[in-house]
Amino acid sequence: MGGDRRLRHRRDRIARKRDREFSEFRKRIKNTEQFKVEASVFDDATYAAIYKLVQDGHIDAFGGPISTGKEANVYTALGDDEEVAVKVYRINASDFKDMRGYLDGDPRFEGIGQDKRKVVMAWVRKEFANLKRAQQAGVRVPNPIAVERNVLVMEYIEADGDRAKRLSEVDVENPETAYQVVREYMCRLYDAGLVHGDLSEYNMVIHDGELVVIDLGQAVTEHHPNAEEFLERDCENVASFFSRQGMPVTGEELYDYITDDDRSTENSAAGQTTNETDPAG
């Protein structure tokens, strides 16, 4: 009996110590200047998720905000000897119904129901899984590091101490090479059973002479009922951008190329230029 009491007392003492540490951590984050205006993003459960990522060694210290949006805010942070990006999704996301549209029909996330919290957390797990799958398929994406509840930690894609520029923000001096790279990435995603679902010049950035595909939260598997429609839209967006760069391409031609069962594997050589040629010149 005495041993049981001592064990309970020890557990209580450890629990109180952890509570104090978490309370101090939450107060320290709250008092940080860049978070004072973002109180709506950081509820207690989000603080707990970030605290867990800190405890696990994925985050050492927060930096400033990279971007803010209706669904999520992205911050820089110091990770394990490198700068990382921390994407914090809002639980009360205004585009909740849109999220459901991309989750419904995905066999990886069946049975999540209508609960907003579960939908957002499923969405974050989905983005992490999509990044992993795209990376394994040979597509250059931010390296996914960790996920906890509504918080995703990934590689920070930067250039000259600032966020990398989007394809829409640079002068594309070699549009033919850039188009070949994007087309190859779309083929690799398709062959891996994924469709980006929102691909355009706004969801690709330039980093060290490479094109990097970002924002894969909405990417769906080939089993999604709207996968074909999403791919057609991606093709139209990509073709529209490159046609403005002087390339004689159409969305229909791009779609036919990606979905062609007889597509030659020789075309994969175009993907090698992602490590050698800067499409922005």
Backbone as JSON, one array per atom type, in Angstrom:
{
  "sequence": "MGGDRRLRHRRDRIARKRDREFSEFRKRIKNTEQFKVEASVFDDATYAAIYKLVQDGHIDAFGGPISTGKEANVYTALGDDEEVAVKVYRINASDFKDMRGYLDGDPRFEGIGQDKRKVVMAWVRKEFANLKRAQQAGVRVPNPIAVERNVLVMEYIEADGDRAKRLSEVDVENPETAYQVVREYMCRLYDAGLVHGDLSEYNMVIHDGELVVIDLGQAVTEHHPNAEEFLERDCENVASFFSRQGMPVTGEELYDYITDDDRSTENSAAGQTTNETDPAG",
  "N": [[0.83, -1.21, 0.0], [1.9, 1.24, 0.85], [3.84, 1.53, -1.1], [2.27, 1.88, -3.36], [1.09, 4.36, -2.81], [3.35, 6.0, -2.81], [4.1, 5.73, -5.48], [1.87, 6.88, -6.78], [2.09, 9.45, -5.77], [4.52, 10.22, -6.88], [3.88, 10.16, -9.6], [1.92, 12.15, -9.67], [3.48, 14.35, -8.98], [5.21, 14.51, -11.18], [3.31, 15.01, -13.17], [2.33, 17.52, -12.35], [4.65, 19.02, -12.65], [5.02, 18.88, -15.42], [2.72, 20.22, -16.23], [3.28, 22.79, -15.27], [5.52, 23.42, -16.81], [4.4, 23.36, -19.37], [2.56, 25.45, -19.12], [4.29, 27.61, -18.76], [5.59, 27.53, -21.22], [3.46, 28.09, -22.99], [2.82, 30.69, -22.15], [5.17, 32.01, -22.82], [5.2, 31.8, -25.64], [2.8, 33.13, -26.22], [3.46, 35.73, -25.43], [5.26, 36.46, -27.29], [6.08, 38.76, -29.77], [5.21, 38.47, -32.54], [3.05, 36.79, -32.35], [0.99, 37.99, -31.03], [-1.11, 39.16, -32.44], [-2.27, 37.0, -33.54], [-3.94, 35.43, -32.05], [-6.28, 34.01, -32.5], [-5.55, 31.78, -33.89], [-4.1, 30.15, -32.2], [-5.23, 28.04, -30.13], [-5.71, 26.29, -26.97], [-5.26, 23.56, -27.46], [-3.74, 23.66, -29.76], [-1.43, 24.93, -28.82], [-0.6, 22.84, -27.2], [-0.02, 20.91, -29.13], [2.13, 22.1, -30.47], [3.9, 22.26, -28.35], [4.37, 19.55, -27.93], [5.75, 18.96, -30.29], [8.0, 20.49, -29.84], [9.02, 19.18, -27.57], [9.65, 16.77, -28.78], [11.79, 17.45, -30.28], [11.58, 18.64, -32.78], [11.08, 21.32, -33.09], [12.78, 24.17, -32.0], [12.79, 26.95, -31.55], [10.58, 29.66, -32.29], [10.27, 31.68, -35.23], [9.45, 34.37, -37.35], [6.26, 35.19, -39.0], [5.54, 33.66, -42.16], [3.47, 33.51, -43.99], [-0.03, 34.3, -44.0], [-3.32, 33.05, -43.86], [-6.76, 32.14, -44.7], [-7.14, 29.52, -43.99], [-4.76, 28.59, -42.82], [-1.78, 29.55, -41.02], [1.65, 30.22, -41.66], [4.83, 29.8, -40.27], [8.27, 30.62, -39.68], [10.76, 28.61, -38.09], [13.24, 27.46, -35.78], [14.64, 24.41, -36.26], [15.92, 21.12, -35.95], [18.94, 21.9, -36.04], [18.45, 23.34, -38.36], [16.55, 25.67, -40.35], [13.06, 25.62, -40.3], [9.7, 25.29, -41.64], [6.64, 26.0, -40.13], [3.44, 25.04, -40.27], [0.37, 26.08, -39.29], [-2.8, 25.06, -38.95], [-6.03, 26.5, -38.89], [-8.53, 25.56, -36.67], [-11.22, 26.28, -36.86], [-11.69, 26.57, -39.69], [-12.5, 28.6, -42.46], [-12.98, 27.55, -44.93], [-14.1, 25.05, -44.63], [-16.03, 23.4, -45.87], [-14.96, 23.16, -48.42], [-12.67, 21.72, -47.83], [-13.8, 19.28, -47.09], [-14.7, 18.46, -49.57], [-12.37, 17.66, -50.86], [-11.5, 15.65, -49.22], [-13.54, 13.73, -49.0], [-14.18, 10.64, -50.47], [-11.55, 9.91, -50.58], [-9.84, 7.1, -49.84], [-8.05, 6.96, -47.73], [-8.98, 8.48, -45.69], [-11.49, 7.82, -44.67], [-14.64, 7.9, -42.97], [-14.5, 10.12, -41.2], [-16.5, 11.81, -40.58], [-18.54, 14.74, -39.77], [-17.34, 16.45, -38.06], [-15.61, 19.4, -37.4], [-13.09, 19.64, -36.22], [-11.98, 17.07, -36.52], [-11.94, 16.93, -39.28], [-10.11, 18.96, -40.03], [-7.78, 18.02, -38.79], [-7.48, 15.63, -40.15], [-7.0, 16.67, -42.65], [-4.47, 17.83, -42.32], [-2.89, 15.58, -41.79], [-3.23, 14.4, -44.23], [-1.94, 16.22, -45.96], [0.68, 15.86, -45.1], [1.05, 13.15, -45.73], [0.7, 13.26, -48.52], [2.88, 14.85, -49.29], [4.97, 13.12, -48.62], [4.43, 10.98, -50.38], [4.68, 12.23, -52.88], [7.34, 13.01, -52.78], [8.62, 10.52, -52.69], [8.0, 9.74, -55.23], [9.71, 11.17, -56.75], [9.31, 13.86, -57.07], [10.1, 17.21, -56.55], [9.49, 18.54, -53.55], [8.63, 20.35, -50.5], [10.4, 18.96, -47.82], [8.7, 16.77, -45.73], [8.52, 16.84, -42.22], [7.37, 16.45, -39.6], [4.2, 15.84, -38.0], [1.57, 16.99, -35.98], [-1.47, 16.87, -34.6], [-3.06, 19.73, -35.57], [-0.86, 20.87, -36.73], [1.84, 21.2, -38.91], [5.14, 20.38, -39.65], [7.74, 21.24, -41.79], [10.27, 21.3, -44.4], [11.79, 24.47, -44.85], [11.49, 26.4, -47.59], [13.61, 28.55, -48.91], [15.17, 31.58, -50.16], [17.98, 33.53, -50.44], [17.71, 34.39, -47.77], [15.02, 34.9, -47.53], [11.58, 33.98, -48.18], [11.21, 31.61, -50.85], [10.76, 32.62, -54.26], [7.66, 32.57, -56.01], [6.69, 30.85, -59.04], [5.15, 32.54, -60.48], [6.2, 34.97, -59.88], [8.62, 35.43, -61.06], [10.81, 36.11, -63.87], [10.49, 34.06, -66.51], [12.92, 32.81, -68.24], [13.56, 30.61, -69.7], [11.22, 29.09, -70.84], [10.58, 26.67, -72.12], [12.16, 24.64, -70.96], [11.28, 24.89, -68.29], [8.59, 24.2, -68.6], [8.83, 21.52, -69.43], [9.85, 20.4, -67.1], [7.75, 20.85, -65.24], [5.72, 19.4, -66.48], [6.84, 16.83, -66.35], [6.89, 16.49, -63.56], [4.13, 16.45, -63.07], [3.46, 14.12, -64.41], [4.88, 12.25, -62.88], [3.58, 12.49, -60.42], [1.03, 11.62, -61.2], [1.59, 8.99, -62.01], [2.2, 8.01, -59.55], [-0.23, 7.86, -58.45], [-1.44, 10.24, -57.65], [-3.05, 13.44, -57.79], [-2.47, 16.84, -58.04], [-4.38, 18.96, -57.78], [-4.61, 21.71, -57.4], [-2.79, 22.98, -58.98], [-0.66, 25.45, -60.21], [1.03, 28.43, -61.4], [1.24, 29.68, -59.01], [1.62, 27.84, -57.05], [4.12, 26.8, -57.22], [7.56, 27.11, -56.6], [10.81, 28.69, -56.9], [13.92, 27.33, -56.13], [17.25, 27.32, -55.52], [17.78, 26.91, -58.28], [15.94, 24.96, -58.86], [12.63, 23.8, -59.55], [10.06, 23.77, -57.22], [7.34, 22.06, -55.96], [4.57, 23.12, -54.12], [2.15, 23.25, -51.38], [0.35, 20.84, -51.03], [-1.89, 20.0, -49.73], [-4.52, 19.69, -50.68], [-4.24, 17.73, -52.59], [-5.3, 14.77, -54.27], [-6.0, 11.21, -54.35], [-5.92, 8.84, -57.08], [-8.28, 7.51, -56.82], [-10.2, 9.22, -56.0], [-13.41, 10.62, -56.57], [-13.44, 12.96, -58.09], [-11.0, 13.16, -59.29], [-10.19, 13.11, -62.01], [-11.4, 15.44, -63.01], [-10.05, 17.35, -61.45], [-7.43, 16.98, -62.37], [-7.7, 17.77, -65.04], [-8.24, 20.47, -64.64], [-5.83, 21.29, -63.43], [-4.13, 20.9, -65.62], [-5.15, 22.77, -67.43], [-4.59, 25.16, -66.04], [-1.77, 25.11, -65.88], [-1.06, 24.99, -68.61], [-2.17, 27.37, -69.5], [-0.59, 29.28, -68.17], [1.97, 28.77, -69.31], [1.46, 29.17, -72.0], [1.19, 31.87, -72.03], [3.8, 32.48, -71.77], [4.73, 32.11, -74.22], [4.76, 29.5, -75.12], [3.55, 26.94, -77.27], [1.16, 25.4, -76.15], [-1.59, 23.43, -74.89], [-4.24, 22.84, -72.53], [-5.61, 20.49, -73.01], [-3.85, 18.99, -74.59], [-1.78, 18.62, -72.77], [-3.07, 17.15, -70.78], [-3.73, 14.81, -72.23], [-1.18, 13.86, -72.73], [-0.18, 13.29, -70.15], [-1.92, 11.28, -69.25], [-1.61, 9.28, -71.07], [-1.29, 5.93, -71.72], [0.77, 4.79, -73.08], [2.88, 6.42, -72.76], [6.19, 7.38, -73.2], [8.96, 6.2, -71.34], [11.28, 7.47, -71.76], [10.89, 10.14, -71.68], [11.21, 10.86, -69.1], [13.69, 11.83, -68.72], [13.62, 14.53, -68.92], [13.0, 15.37, -66.39], [15.41, 15.33, -65.09], [16.59, 17.76, -65.47], [15.81, 19.38, -63.47], [17.66, 19.51, -61.49], [19.72, 20.78, -62.65], [19.19, 23.0, -64.23], [18.12, 26.32, -64.11], [14.93, 27.35, -64.44], [14.11, 29.92, -64.34], [16.1, 31.32, -65.39]],
  "CA": [[0.0, 0.0, 0.0], [2.77, 2.39, 0.92], [4.5, 1.65, -2.39], [1.3, 2.44, -4.3], [0.95, 5.79, -2.53], [4.56, 6.68, -3.28], [4.05, 5.76, -6.94], [0.88, 7.88, -7.17], [2.65, 10.76, -5.43], [5.56, 10.52, -7.88], [3.19, 10.47, -10.86], [1.29, 13.47, -9.5], [4.54, 15.35, -8.99], [5.65, 14.62, -12.57], [2.23, 15.65, -13.93], [2.31, 18.94, -11.99], [5.84, 19.63, -13.26], [4.73, 19.03, -16.85], [1.72, 21.28, -16.36], [3.97, 24.08, -15.07], [6.37, 23.65, -17.98], [3.53, 23.69, -20.5], [2.0, 26.77, -18.87], [5.36, 28.57, -19.03], [5.8, 27.53, -22.66], [2.34, 28.79, -23.62], [2.95, 32.1, -21.82], [6.31, 32.53, -23.58], [4.76, 31.94, -27.03], [1.77, 34.18, -26.26], [4.06, 37.03, -25.24], [6.12, 36.77, -28.41], [5.45, 39.87, -30.5], [4.53, 38.14, -33.78], [1.86, 36.0, -32.12], [-0.03, 38.73, -30.3], [-2.26, 39.42, -33.3], [-2.72, 35.73, -34.1], [-4.5, 34.64, -30.95], [-7.35, 33.14, -32.98], [-4.97, 30.56, -34.45], [-3.47, 29.35, -31.17], [-6.03, 27.63, -28.98], [-4.92, 25.5, -26.03], [-4.87, 22.3, -28.08], [-2.67, 23.97, -30.7], [-0.24, 25.1, -27.98], [-0.18, 21.51, -26.76], [0.58, 20.24, -30.28], [3.44, 22.72, -30.68], [4.73, 21.85, -27.21], [4.78, 18.16, -28.19], [6.77, 19.02, -31.34], [9.2, 20.99, -29.17], [9.53, 18.09, -26.74], [10.19, 15.72, -29.65], [13.0, 17.95, -30.92], [11.35, 19.13, -34.14], [11.08, 22.78, -33.04], [13.53, 24.72, -30.87], [12.36, 28.32, -31.31], [9.8, 30.23, -33.37], [10.69, 32.91, -35.89], [8.33, 35.22, -37.73], [5.3, 34.61, -39.94], [5.85, 33.65, -43.59], [2.23, 33.84, -44.68], [-1.26, 34.11, -43.24], [-4.45, 32.78, -44.75], [-8.02, 31.78, -44.05], [-7.06, 28.15, -43.49], [-3.56, 28.3, -42.04], [-0.66, 30.48, -40.95], [2.93, 29.54, -41.76], [5.87, 30.51, -39.54], [9.6, 30.01, -39.65], [11.17, 28.15, -36.76], [14.51, 26.75, -35.74], [14.43, 22.99, -36.0], [17.11, 20.37, -35.57], [20.08, 22.48, -36.76], [18.04, 23.92, -39.63], [15.32, 26.45, -40.3], [11.92, 24.86, -40.81], [8.43, 25.99, -41.75], [5.6, 25.41, -39.28], [2.13, 25.4, -40.82], [-0.64, 25.9, -38.25], [-4.14, 25.16, -39.52], [-7.09, 26.96, -38.0], [-9.57, 24.54, -36.49], [-12.46, 26.82, -37.41], [-11.35, 27.03, -41.03], [-13.66, 29.12, -43.18], [-13.2, 26.73, -46.11], [-14.35, 23.71, -44.12], [-16.77, 22.62, -46.87], [-14.02, 22.85, -49.49], [-11.82, 20.64, -47.33], [-14.57, 18.04, -47.19], [-14.76, 18.07, -50.97], [-11.13, 16.99, -51.23], [-11.32, 14.47, -48.36], [-14.56, 12.72, -49.33], [-13.77, 9.81, -51.6], [-10.17, 9.48, -50.38], [-9.92, 5.94, -48.95], [-7.16, 7.1, -46.57], [-9.6, 9.29, -44.65], [-12.91, 7.48, -44.59], [-15.26, 7.84, -41.65], [-14.15, 11.21, -40.28], [-17.73, 12.49, -40.19], [-18.72, 16.17, -40.03], [-16.7, 17.23, -37.01], [-14.59, 20.29, -37.96], [-11.77, 19.33, -35.66], [-11.49, 15.85, -37.16], [-11.69, 17.22, -40.7], [-8.87, 19.72, -40.14], [-6.66, 17.15, -38.43], [-7.32, 14.7, -41.27], [-6.41, 17.44, -43.73], [-3.04, 18.0, -42.04], [-2.28, 14.27, -42.02], [-3.29, 14.21, -45.68], [-0.87, 16.99, -46.58], [1.94, 15.18, -44.75], [1.11, 11.91, -46.53], [0.87, 13.63, -49.93], [4.27, 15.28, -49.46], [5.78, 11.91, -48.58], [4.23, 10.21, -51.6], [5.25, 12.99, -53.99], [8.79, 12.94, -52.62], [9.02, 9.17, -53.09], [7.81, 9.64, -56.68], [10.75, 11.94, -57.41], [8.88, 15.25, -57.27], [10.73, 18.1, -55.56], [8.51, 19.19, -52.67], [9.22, 20.56, -49.18], [10.55, 17.71, -47.07], [7.83, 16.73, -44.54], [9.31, 16.45, -41.06], [6.54, 15.92, -38.51], [2.83, 16.35, -37.93], [0.93, 16.81, -34.67], [-2.79, 17.49, -34.58], [-3.29, 20.67, -36.67], [0.41, 21.54, -36.98], [2.72, 20.48, -39.82], [6.51, 20.89, -39.73], [8.36, 20.8, -43.04], [11.41, 22.08, -44.86], [11.53, 25.86, -45.23], [12.06, 26.69, -48.91], [13.97, 29.97, -48.86], [16.18, 32.06, -51.11], [18.59, 34.79, -50.0], [17.19, 34.78, -46.47], [13.58, 35.18, -47.58], [10.86, 32.86, -48.81], [11.49, 31.45, -52.28], [9.77, 33.27, -55.12], [6.76, 31.71, -56.78], [6.92, 30.9, -60.47], [4.41, 33.71, -60.98], [6.91, 36.19, -59.49], [9.93, 35.51, -61.71], [10.84, 36.14, -65.34], [10.85, 32.72, -66.99], [13.73, 33.02, -69.43], [13.62, 29.36, -70.44], [9.91, 28.47, -70.59], [10.5, 25.29, -72.61], [12.71, 23.78, -69.9], [10.38, 24.94, -67.14], [7.39, 23.43, -68.94], [9.19, 20.1, -69.4], [9.99, 19.99, -65.7], [6.42, 20.81, -64.64], [5.01, 18.26, -67.09], [7.4, 15.61, -65.79], [6.39, 16.38, -62.2], [2.72, 16.05, -63.13], [3.47, 12.7, -64.79], [5.33, 11.44, -61.74], [2.47, 12.47, -59.46], [-0.03, 10.79, -61.77], [2.04, 7.6, -61.95], [2.17, 7.61, -58.13], [-1.63, 7.83, -58.02], [-1.81, 11.51, -57.04], [-3.34, 14.63, -58.59], [-2.25, 17.98, -57.16], [-5.71, 19.52, -57.52], [-4.6, 23.17, -57.38], [-1.47, 23.31, -59.51], [-0.58, 26.65, -61.05], [2.26, 29.17, -61.17], [1.23, 30.19, -57.64], [1.95, 26.74, -56.16], [5.47, 26.32, -57.53], [8.56, 28.12, -56.26], [12.17, 28.44, -57.4], [14.88, 27.19, -55.03], [18.55, 26.82, -55.98], [17.69, 26.45, -59.66], [14.95, 23.9, -58.99], [11.21, 24.06, -59.33], [9.56, 23.02, -56.07], [5.88, 22.08, -55.89], [4.14, 23.33, -52.74], [0.7, 23.22, -51.08], [-0.26, 19.58, -51.48], [-2.95, 19.59, -48.82], [-5.73, 19.31, -51.39], [-3.97, 16.66, -53.56], [-6.16, 13.6, -54.07], [-5.54, 9.99, -55.01], [-6.62, 8.52, -58.31], [-9.57, 6.92, -56.48], [-11.16, 10.27, -55.67], [-14.38, 10.74, -57.67], [-13.21, 14.15, -58.91], [-9.58, 13.2, -59.65], [-10.06, 13.46, -63.43], [-11.75, 16.86, -63.13], [-8.97, 18.14, -60.85], [-6.29, 16.91, -63.27], [-8.02, 18.62, -66.19], [-8.09, 21.86, -64.19], [-4.39, 21.53, -63.29], [-3.56, 21.0, -66.97], [-5.57, 24.06, -67.99], [-3.85, 26.22, -65.35], [-0.36, 25.06, -66.28], [-0.97, 25.34, -70.03], [-2.49, 28.8, -69.61], [0.59, 30.05, -67.76], [3.08, 28.64, -70.26], [1.08, 29.78, -73.27], [1.51, 33.29, -71.88], [5.25, 32.59, -71.9], [5.07, 31.86, -75.62], [4.78, 28.08, -75.45], [2.33, 26.51, -77.97], [0.62, 24.25, -75.42], [-2.99, 23.53, -74.45], [-4.57, 21.97, -71.42], [-6.04, 19.18, -73.54], [-2.64, 18.27, -75.0], [-1.06, 18.24, -71.56], [-3.84, 16.08, -70.15], [-3.57, 13.59, -73.03], [0.19, 13.38, -72.55], [-0.02, 12.72, -68.8], [-2.76, 10.1, -69.08], [-1.32, 8.31, -72.13], [-0.73, 4.68, -71.19], [1.98, 4.44, -73.84], [3.87, 7.49, -72.59], [7.54, 6.81, -73.2], [9.75, 6.48, -70.14], [12.42, 8.31, -72.13], [10.58, 11.53, -71.35], [11.58, 11.14, -67.71], [14.97, 12.54, -68.73], [13.35, 15.95, -68.72], [12.98, 15.65, -64.97], [16.76, 15.49, -64.58], [16.99, 19.16, -65.57], [15.43, 20.13, -62.26], [18.83, 19.68, -60.66], [20.79, 21.36, -63.43], [18.82, 24.2, -64.97], [17.21, 27.25, -63.46], [13.96, 27.78, -65.44], [13.93, 31.37, -64.3], [17.29, 31.94, -66.01]],
  "C": [[0.86, 1.25, 0.0], [3.47, 2.64, -0.4], [3.57, 2.27, -3.42], [1.14, 3.94, -4.1], [2.16, 6.57, -3.03], [4.57, 6.8, -4.8], [3.07, 6.81, -7.44], [1.41, 9.3, -6.92], [3.71, 11.17, -6.46], [4.92, 10.9, -9.21], [2.53, 11.84, -10.81], [2.33, 14.58, -9.59], [5.04, 15.59, -10.42], [4.6, 15.34, -13.4], [2.17, 17.15, -13.63], [3.49, 19.67, -12.61], [5.61, 19.87, -14.75], [3.71, 20.13, -17.09], [2.36, 22.66, -16.22], [4.81, 24.42, -16.3], [5.54, 24.05, -19.19], [2.96, 25.1, -20.34], [3.04, 27.85, -19.16], [5.63, 28.67, -20.53], [4.71, 28.32, -23.37], [2.44, 30.3, -23.37], [4.08, 32.74, -22.65], [5.92, 32.75, -25.03], [3.75, 33.07, -27.15], [2.38, 35.57, -26.2], [5.02, 37.41, -26.37], [5.4, 37.73, -29.34], [4.65, 39.41, -31.7], [3.26, 37.32, -33.57], [0.73, 36.77, -31.44], [-1.28, 38.98, -31.12], [-2.84, 38.14, -33.89], [-3.35, 34.83, -33.05], [-5.57, 33.66, -31.42], [-6.83, 31.82, -33.52], [-4.54, 29.6, -33.34], [-4.42, 29.09, -30.0], [-5.17, 26.71, -28.1], [-4.41, 24.2, -26.65], [-3.73, 22.52, -29.08], [-1.36, 24.2, -29.95], [0.3, 23.73, -27.55], [0.5, 20.75, -27.9], [1.99, 20.78, -30.54], [4.42, 22.3, -29.58], [5.24, 20.42, -27.41], [5.88, 18.13, -29.26], [8.08, 19.56, -30.8], [9.85, 19.88, -28.35], [10.19, 17.0, -27.57], [11.41, 16.18, -30.44], [12.84, 18.48, -32.32], [11.37, 20.65, -34.22], [11.87, 23.21, -31.81], [13.04, 26.13, -30.52], [11.62, 28.84, -32.53], [10.47, 31.48, -33.93], [9.46, 33.73, -36.21], [7.39, 34.54, -38.7], [5.79, 34.7, -41.38], [4.62, 34.08, -44.37], [1.06, 33.6, -43.75], [-2.4, 33.9, -44.22], [-5.68, 32.4, -43.97], [-7.93, 30.41, -43.4], [-5.89, 27.93, -42.54], [-2.6, 29.49, -42.06], [0.63, 29.67, -41.0], [4.0, 30.41, -41.11], [7.21, 29.84, -39.78], [9.88, 29.58, -38.21], [12.53, 27.51, -36.89], [14.22, 25.3, -35.39], [15.7, 22.34, -35.53], [18.27, 20.82, -36.45], [19.71, 23.01, -38.14], [16.78, 24.75, -39.42], [14.21, 25.64, -40.95], [10.71, 25.77, -40.94], [7.4, 25.24, -40.9], [4.25, 25.93, -39.77], [1.06, 25.05, -39.78], [-2.02, 26.12, -38.87], [-5.13, 25.63, -38.47], [-8.15, 25.87, -37.9], [-10.9, 25.02, -37.07], [-12.19, 27.42, -38.79], [-12.6, 27.46, -41.78], [-13.98, 28.29, -44.41], [-13.42, 25.27, -45.74], [-15.04, 22.84, -45.17], [-15.86, 22.25, -48.04], [-13.09, 21.71, -49.08], [-12.53, 19.31, -47.47], [-14.6, 17.53, -48.61], [-13.53, 17.33, -51.44], [-10.89, 15.72, -50.4], [-12.3, 13.36, -48.71], [-14.12, 11.95, -50.57], [-12.33, 9.35, -51.52], [-10.19, 8.32, -49.39], [-9.04, 6.04, -47.72], [-7.85, 7.79, -45.41], [-11.11, 9.07, -44.59], [-13.38, 7.55, -43.14], [-14.91, 8.95, -40.7], [-15.38, 12.03, -39.88], [-17.71, 13.98, -40.51], [-18.05, 17.06, -39.0], [-15.54, 18.07, -37.58], [-13.18, 19.92, -37.5], [-11.16, 18.11, -36.34], [-11.14, 16.09, -38.62], [-10.36, 17.94, -40.86], [-7.67, 18.84, -39.82], [-6.41, 16.12, -39.52], [-6.64, 15.4, -42.44], [-4.9, 17.6, -43.54], [-2.3, 16.69, -42.26], [-2.21, 13.97, -43.52], [-2.17, 14.97, -46.38], [0.48, 16.34, -46.32], [2.11, 13.93, -45.61], [1.34, 12.21, -48.01], [2.3, 14.08, -50.21], [5.2, 14.08, -49.5], [5.67, 11.14, -49.9], [4.85, 10.91, -52.8], [6.77, 12.91, -53.96], [9.31, 11.58, -53.08], [8.9, 8.96, -54.59], [8.84, 10.45, -57.45], [10.36, 13.36, -57.73], [9.52, 16.09, -56.16], [9.65, 18.87, -54.82], [9.22, 19.51, -51.35], [9.28, 19.24, -48.41], [9.65, 17.72, -45.84], [8.6, 16.16, -43.35], [8.47, 15.81, -39.96], [5.15, 16.53, -38.59], [2.27, 16.03, -36.55], [-0.37, 17.59, -34.67], [-2.97, 18.42, -35.78], [-2.03, 21.43, -37.06], [1.31, 20.63, -37.82], [4.08, 21.16, -39.84], [7.15, 20.34, -40.99], [9.55, 21.69, -43.37], [10.97, 23.5, -45.24], [12.25, 26.13, -46.55], [12.34, 28.18, -48.98], [15.01, 30.28, -49.92], [16.67, 33.42, -50.63], [17.96, 35.3, -48.7], [15.72, 35.1, -46.44], [12.89, 33.98, -48.21], [11.19, 32.81, -50.3], [10.38, 32.09, -53.11], [8.93, 32.24, -55.86], [7.08, 31.85, -58.27], [6.25, 32.12, -61.08], [5.17, 35.01, -60.74], [8.25, 36.37, -60.19], [9.75, 35.64, -63.22], [11.33, 34.77, -65.82], [11.59, 32.87, -68.31], [13.85, 31.76, -70.28], [12.32, 28.6, -70.24], [9.81, 27.02, -71.07], [11.01, 24.31, -71.56], [11.78, 23.72, -68.7], [9.13, 24.1, -67.4], [7.68, 21.93, -68.9], [9.29, 19.57, -67.97], [8.61, 19.85, -65.04], [5.64, 19.61, -65.19], [5.52, 16.94, -66.52], [6.93, 15.41, -64.34], [4.94, 15.9, -62.17], [2.6, 14.58, -63.52], [3.86, 11.82, -63.61], [4.26, 11.37, -60.65], [1.38, 11.52, -59.93], [0.34, 9.31, -61.68], [2.06, 7.08, -60.52], [0.75, 7.61, -57.58], [-2.1, 9.1, -57.35], [-2.11, 12.57, -58.11], [-3.24, 15.82, -57.66], [-3.56, 18.67, -56.8], [-5.77, 21.03, -57.48], [-3.28, 23.68, -57.95], [-1.55, 24.52, -60.44], [0.76, 27.31, -60.76], [2.35, 29.72, -59.75], [1.6, 29.11, -56.62], [3.24, 26.03, -56.56], [6.43, 27.45, -57.23], [9.91, 27.71, -56.82], [13.13, 28.42, -56.22], [16.15, 26.56, -55.56], [18.48, 26.22, -57.38], [16.71, 25.32, -59.88], [13.54, 24.46, -58.88], [10.74, 23.18, -58.18], [8.04, 23.18, -56.03], [5.47, 22.18, -54.43], [2.62, 23.18, -52.62], [0.02, 21.98, -51.63], [-1.38, 19.1, -50.56], [-4.18, 19.08, -49.54], [-5.5, 18.18, -52.39], [-4.78, 15.41, -53.23], [-5.55, 12.39, -54.76], [-6.39, 9.75, -56.26], [-8.01, 7.95, -58.06], [-10.63, 7.98, -56.16], [-12.11, 10.46, -56.85], [-14.15, 11.94, -58.58], [-11.76, 14.25, -59.39], [-9.38, 13.63, -61.1], [-10.34, 14.95, -63.65], [-10.63, 17.74, -62.59], [-7.74, 18.14, -61.76], [-6.5, 17.79, -64.5], [-7.82, 20.09, -65.84], [-6.62, 22.21, -64.02], [-3.76, 21.74, -64.66], [-3.92, 22.33, -67.61], [-4.79, 25.21, -67.36], [-2.41, 26.28, -65.82], [-0.19, 25.5, -67.73], [-1.24, 26.82, -70.24], [-1.28, 29.65, -69.25], [1.68, 29.98, -68.84], [2.72, 29.15, -71.65], [1.33, 31.28, -73.22], [3.0, 33.55, -71.95], [5.7, 32.29, -73.33], [5.13, 30.41, -76.03], [3.47, 27.67, -76.13], [1.74, 25.26, -77.34], [-0.84, 24.52, -75.05], [-3.21, 22.57, -73.3], [-4.93, 20.57, -71.89], [-4.83, 18.34, -73.94], [-1.87, 17.77, -73.78], [-1.76, 17.08, -70.87], [-3.65, 14.76, -70.9], [-2.18, 13.0, -72.84], [0.34, 12.67, -71.2], [-0.75, 11.39, -68.67], [-2.52, 9.03, -70.14], [-0.65, 7.07, -71.55], [0.58, 4.31, -71.87], [3.05, 5.52, -73.72], [5.26, 6.89, -72.41], [8.27, 7.18, -71.92], [10.96, 7.35, -70.45], [12.18, 9.77, -71.74], [10.95, 11.87, -69.92], [12.92, 11.87, -67.63], [14.78, 14.03, -68.53], [13.38, 16.32, -67.27], [14.37, 15.87, -64.4], [17.21, 16.96, -64.61], [16.65, 19.94, -64.33], [16.63, 20.34, -61.36], [19.95, 20.44, -61.37], [20.45, 22.72, -64.02], [17.83, 25.05, -64.18], [16.22, 27.76, -64.5], [13.72, 29.26, -65.44], [15.12, 32.1, -64.92], [18.29, 32.35, -64.97]]
}
